[in-house]
Amino acid sequence: GGIDYGAPETWSSARSSAAEQSEPEQPENAADDGRSDARRAASARRSRERGRTPLFDQYDEGTDGRPRAANE
């Protein structure tokens, strides 16, 4: 099994203890459980990346043909 970084029990340096779970999770069926883990991980990844500035602007049409850094 992999590590679910979005799980409330996962330790984080941003908080001193695990977050309390408001309501217990109950999988609808066992066959769907693997896919829901992947969905939760993808959702956590998207929320972490929201608001970040890309290192390179891939849409910039530079005249010299090289990628531009975000601060250029």
C-alpha positions as CSV (number, residue, x, y, z in Angstrom):
1,G,0.0,0.0,0.0
2,G,1.0,3.5,-0.7
3,I,0.8,6.6,1.5
4,D,-2.4,8.6,1.4
5,Y,-1.1,12.1,1.9
6,G,-4.7,13.5,2.1
7,A,-5.8,11.2,4.9
8,P,-6.7,13.1,8.1
9,E,-4.5,10.7,10.2
10,T,-1.4,11.6,8.2
11,W,1.1,13.6,10.2
12,S,2.0,17.0,9.0
13,S,4.5,19.6,10.2
14,A,1.8,22.2,9.7
15,R,-0.2,20.7,12.6
16,S,0.9,19.1,15.8
17,S,-1.7,16.3,15.8
18,A,-3.9,14.4,13.3
19,A,-7.0,16.2,12.3
20,E,-10.2,14.9,13.8
21,Q,-12.5,13.1,11.5
22,S,-16.0,14.7,11.5
23,E,-17.8,11.7,10.3
24,P,-16.6,8.1,9.7
25,E,-16.0,7.1,6.1
26,Q,-17.9,4.1,4.9
27,P,-17.1,2.8,1.5
28,E,-20.2,2.1,-0.7
29,N,-18.7,-1.2,-1.8
30,A,-15.4,-2.9,-1.6
31,A,-14.8,-3.1,-5.4
32,D,-14.9,0.7,-5.7
33,D,-12.6,1.3,-2.8
34,G,-9.3,1.3,-4.9
35,R,-10.7,3.9,-7.3
36,S,-11.9,6.2,-4.5
37,D,-8.4,6.2,-3.0
38,A,-7.0,7.3,-6.4
39,R,-9.7,10.0,-6.6
40,R,-8.9,11.3,-3.1
41,A,-5.2,11.4,-3.9
42,A,-5.8,13.3,-7.2
43,S,-8.0,15.7,-5.4
44,A,-5.4,16.4,-2.7
45,R,-2.8,16.9,-5.4
46,R,-4.9,19.4,-7.2
47,S,-5.6,21.4,-4.0
48,R,-1.9,21.5,-3.2
49,E,-1.1,22.8,-6.6
50,R,-3.8,25.4,-6.7
51,G,-2.4,28.9,-6.6
52,R,1.2,28.0,-7.4
53,T,3.1,29.9,-10.0
54,P,4.6,27.7,-12.7
55,L,8.4,27.8,-13.0
56,F,8.3,28.3,-16.7
57,D,5.5,30.0,-18.7
58,Q,4.9,27.3,-21.4
59,Y,2.5,29.6,-23.3
60,D,5.0,32.5,-23.7
61,E,6.0,33.0,-27.3
62,G,9.6,34.0,-26.7
63,T,11.6,35.5,-29.5
64,D,14.7,33.6,-28.6
65,G,13.1,30.2,-28.5
66,R,13.9,29.3,-24.9
67,P,11.4,28.8,-22.1
68,R,11.0,31.9,-19.9
69,A,11.2,31.6,-16.1
70,A,8.1,32.9,-14.2
71,N,9.9,36.0,-13.0
72,E,11.3,37.1,-16.4
